[in-house]
Amino acid sequence: MSEPTRSSAEAADAADPLAHVRARFAIPAGTTYLDGNSLGALPAHVPARLKTVIEGEWGTDLVTSWNANGWWELPVRVGDRIGALVGAAPGQVLCGDSTSVQLFQVLTALARLRPDRHTLITDGAGFPTDQYLADSVARLLGLTVVRVSPSDVESVLDDDVALVAFSAVDYRTGERWDAPAITEAVHAAGAVLTWDLAHAAGCMPFGLDEIGADAAVGCSYKYLNGGPGAPAWLYVAQRHQDALDLPLTGWQGHAEPFALEPSYRPAGGIERARVGTPPLLSMTALDAALDVFDDLDMNVVRAKSEALTQLVLDYAAAYLPGVTSATPADPRRRGSQVSLRLEHAYEVTQALIARGVIGDFRAPDLLRLGFAPLYLRHVEVWDALEILRDVLATESWRDPSFARGNAAVT
Amino acid sequence: MSEPTRSSAEAADAADPLAHVRARFAIPAGTTYLDGNSLGALPAHVPARLKTVIEGEWGTDLVTSWNANGWWELPVRVGDRIGALVGAAPGQVLCGDSTSVQLFQVLTALARLRPDRHTLITDGAGFPTDQYLADSVARLLGLTVVRVSPSDVESVLDDDVALVAFSAVDYRTGERWDAPAITEAVHAAGAVLTWDLAHAAGCMPFGLDEIGADAAVGCSYKYLNGGPGAPAWLYVAQRHQDALDLPLTGWQGHAEPFALEPSYRPAGGIERARVGTPPLLSMTALDAALDVFDDLDMNVVRAKSEALTQLVLDYAAAYLPGVTSATPADPRRRGSQVSLRLEHAYEVTQALIARGVIGDFRAPDLLRLGFAPLYLRHVEVWDALEILRDVLATESWRDPSFARGNAAVT
């Protein structure tokens, strides 16, 4: 560990191959935005694109836009663009609905691939929605849920395990699991597995095809910058698609949606994962937002992410006595965030926000800082850490206006 | 029946209490838009509202908008506004997801209210998604699906019927069912019932509370003009909410979503129907779109709808030999559309579109014309019918460019 300095942060910015990408975003002046892992910043060209879609396509072309302006193909086209960022060849990712809904789809369909097995394994520390949906699907299908940390999955794998559902990166601690090894272990036990890439897509390369993943879901409003509540996505490996038996049998997933048949026949390929009519305006914002990735190498994105999180860990060790990290020191084992464990984390988070440093609080004691590599500078991270140091040293968080209320969480 | 004339249409426009409402919409010049039952027209003020939300709330306030700009409350606030248009007191309607997803929620939860019964009744001529989801839910819960026309529901009601799922208006023929009588019959048999108001909300009053409805779902992009794929909504009568056992147990429906508990505990009231993070941009467009209804009386809206559909039926009887109506002549038995049965309906629909009259085709032989009372004039409907008469008389639909392809359908 080298003791960091502001000039080393400046030097890192000068050498940053992604420095020019920041200009693609509308970052408000006076804000250091360390919450791109909750809601990504606005790509600057998105408003103009939405204006065209609303006034030109909806307002003028009206219903003919489904064909004339490619609305019908949007979930597939956006899906393929996301797929390219997480290592999925075209035809395996579909965009639509929320992550919760996509989890329900994938968990049910994967369990149906292993009808003679009756155990569903998930992470007892995973994001709540992942756990709630696992319980709901288990109840509907008569499965038993076993909770275990991804690092201990081998201890519970046996021939009754139908499926496993883990996040690639822990939303709270930022710990990144060994996806290739876990996938391999699950397959060796004859089970299938889905990855939740909410905290991975857009900030690191991920080789869904390469590791032989069965399925995945992901969120589009964090590092993909698709806007608030941007439609989520699911990935199903091509080899499973023909047997995919999904519970949300919406009309758009029918083999011939325009034939208006009374019985469901699923479409071929990933299009069977279409459900109802998708939220076109939100999906168009996401489609436009993805443009910022068009010329980027995800390995370069990841390298900057590692440098930013390393800067935080080094700074904390050197200048923030009493503050520990819930995020692993080994860069291979962390995502694009650092969660600092400290007393009065809620109040400290509020005090930082009041000074323009936007992070978030995760109960009970975490200040969670996300590092979106596309638009953050090393030096602004340095300056934010100096503000944190000052807030802690002066105990300015004791101001009553920073007392606990509700903070939005995702 | 009185034989209609252009001057009687002009007189109706002159006396139209909704004439001023048309100016609230951006209707493209040269278009007579008779497809507002598929995708409603753009309310003129929506683009400015979206610009504010995208640039000001997402772009500038970023994640703090969940609290600062009321994003968290949006599904409830929009739900209540829709509720006001369909006769639901506040706290019973929630906005989010697609109609297909909401149907899955409601069908599953209603079936769970009657665990000792094992039959689900639906309309074998209903919109495909309604039938597909009924089959999917029945399979998951071990129910048997019985298909019957809403008008014949009493013939299949017995003490094994758990739930009934009907549309208030047939999407194809425009036939409107007797919702109060059907609801009463279903309740008399000890079952519960959900109404699909896709083709009712926004074009007629509907008394969900008054008729004692158990549940309902609806679409927001037809007569509510919420934009392409605008989030749908569900209604659950207050008396059922505490027992409501929904399958999509997303984190936003938790009693304490910010406590990040590992087990699901549903929120009180309609908020338990929240699932994942909703598509905020699409939902904001819908919220803004609903403004056009703020000072309108749905009885006045309905009266104009009846006048417009009557004009079409009278015109067809007088001037369109060989064309019959699939829509009932009794105004009390029709929605806000007229479906004309004619040979070569597909080609005729295309020929009309080429002349600026936008309707749609429904297999096998229907020209479906929707009449959004908020922005249509009687005289433009008259002129559109004159074009139809000309297309049929001259057989201009035989132009090969009008041959069958795929048309978007909802």
Interface residues (C-beta under 8 A of the other chain):
Chain A: A26 P28 T31 Y33 D35 S38 L39 A41 L42 V46 P47 L50 K51 I54 E55 E57 W58 G59 T60 L62 V63 T64 S65 W66 N67 W71 W72 D97 S98 T99 S100 V101 F104 G124 A125 F127 P128 T129 Q131 Y132 L133 D135 S136 L140 L141 R147 R172 C219 Y221 G227 P228 G229 A230 P231 A232 P247 L248 T249 G250 W251 Q252 H254 P257 F258 A259 L260 E261 P262 S263 Y264 V275 G276 T277 P278 P279 L280 L281 S282 M283 A285 I353 I358 D360 R362 A363 N406 A407 A408 V409 T410
Chain B: A26 P28 T31 Y33 D35 S38 L39 A41 L42 V46 P47 L50 K51 I54 E55 E57 W58 G59 T60 L62 V63 T64 S65 W66 N67 W71 W72 D97 S98 T99 S100 V101 F104 G124 A125 F127 P128 T129 Q131 Y132 L133 D135 S136 L140 L141 R147 R172 C219 Y221 G227 P228 G229 A230 P231 A232 P247 L248 T249 G250 W251 Q252 H254 P257 F258 A259 L260 E261 P262 S263 Y264 V275 G276 T277 P278 P279 L280 L281 S282 M283 A285 I353 I358 D360 R362 A363 G405 N406 A407 A408 V409 T410
